[in-house]
Amino acid sequence: MATWPNCRQIPADRVGADCMTEQTMTIRAMCDEFDVTPRALRFYESKELLSPRRDGTRRLYTRGDRARLTLILRGKRFGFSLEEIRQLLDLYGGGKGRARQLAATCEMAARHLADMESRREALDAAIVDLRAQLDWGRGEIARSGAKASAA
């Protein structure tokens, strides 16, 4: 089991025996570990992408929450919408759900990759055009300067 900084054990009398050995992280520890703000974590919670346990007013994030946040942040980096991320997270129910989730993720990722490559091609073409315009403009400036000094 990986050790996480700033983790603590949940007392069995607080959340039940099924969580007795599960390490948790506070919101501050999650922010430090994942380089996100508390506001971002609360936003993901409000969108029901994360559901930390509560100890009074404290949020306690489990290994499962950490795995979900990793997937959320990765999905964002790849350009997935929050709704797409939610759909992928909802597919996973353990066991057979994992295969279904992986298949759906691969399908969605392939579409996003094709879109990203298409945008990159358009951007590469725009860069070539802009360089050509810049070269033309610099040439015009050089010719103008030569004419002005000749006159």
N, C-alpha and C positions, 0 to 999 in steps of 0.2 A: 504494500500500500504506500502510495506517495505521501510524503509529509508536506504539509502546507504551512507556511509561516502564519502566525497569528491565529492558529486554529485552536479549538477547544472541543472537548467531548461534551455531548449533550447529556445531562443527567437523566437516567432512566425514569426517575419519578416526574420529570418535567414533560417528556414527550412520548414516553412509552418504551417498552423493552425492545421493540424492533429497531430503535435508533441508538441503542446503547453504545455501539462501537463506531458510529458514524461521525466522522470529523466534520465540523462546520466552520464557516468563516463569517465574520461580521461584515457589515457593509463597507467599513473602512478597509478591512483586509482585502475584500473583493476589488475595491477601487485600486488599491495598490498593486494587486496581483495582475489585473487585467488592463490597467491604465485607462479606467473609465471614471466618470464622475458619479457621485451618489444619485444625482438627478437622472442620469442615464439608466442606472439600475432600477430606480423607482418607475421610470417610464416603461421599461421592459416588463416590470411587474404589472403596471396598469394595463398593458396590452396583453397580459396573461401569457407572456413568453417565459417568465420566471415566476416561481411561487415559493419564496423562501419561507422557512418555518418562523414562528414568532415565539419570543421569550419576553413576554410583556410587550414593550414597544420596540424591542430590538429585533432586527431581521437576522436570521441565521441561515446561511447558504450551505447546502449540502454538496456532496460530490456531484450529484445529478444536476444541481443548479449550475455548478462550475462547468460541467460538460455542455449544458444547454447554452451558457453564455459564450463558450468557445465557439460553438456552432453559429450562434447569432452573429458574433463579430466576424467570423469567417464569411458567412453569407452576405453580410453588409459589404465586406471588402470585395466580394465577387459581383456585387451589384444586384443581389436579390432584394426584392421588396420585403418589408416586414410580414406582409400577408403570405408571401411565398415561404419565408422562413418558418412562419407559424404552421403552415400546411406540412412542411417537411418534419418539423418537430412533433406534430400531432400524429404522424404516421407511426412513430416509434412507440411500441408498447412492450418492448422486450421480446426476446425469442424470434418468432416469425416476423414480427413487425420490423425488425432490423433489415431483413432482406427487401421488404417492400419499400422501406425508407431509402435504402441504398439505390434501388432501381429508380425511384422517383427523383432522387437527388441527381443521379447520373443523367437522366433525361433533361431535367431542368438545367443542369450545369452545361450540358452540350448546347442547349439553346442560348444560354448566356455567353458561352465562349464564342459561338458563331456571331452573336451581336457585337461582342467586344472586338473581335477580329475585323468585322465590317467597319466599326467606328475607327479602328486603328488605320485601316486602309484609307478611309476618307481623310483622316488627320494627316497621314503621310502625304497624300496628294495635295492637301492644303499647304503643308510645309514646303513642298517643292514649288508650288505657285508663289508663295510668299517670298521665298528666296529669290526666285526669278524677278519678282517685282522690286525687291530690295536691290538686286544687282543693277537692274535698269535705272532705278532712282539714283543710285550712287554714280552710275555712268553719266546720267544727265547732269548731276551736280558737278562732276569733274569737267564735263564739256562746257558748262556755264562758267565755271571758274577760269578755264583756259581762254574763253572768248573775252571775258571781262579784263583779264590781264593783258590780252593782245590789243585791246582797244585803247 
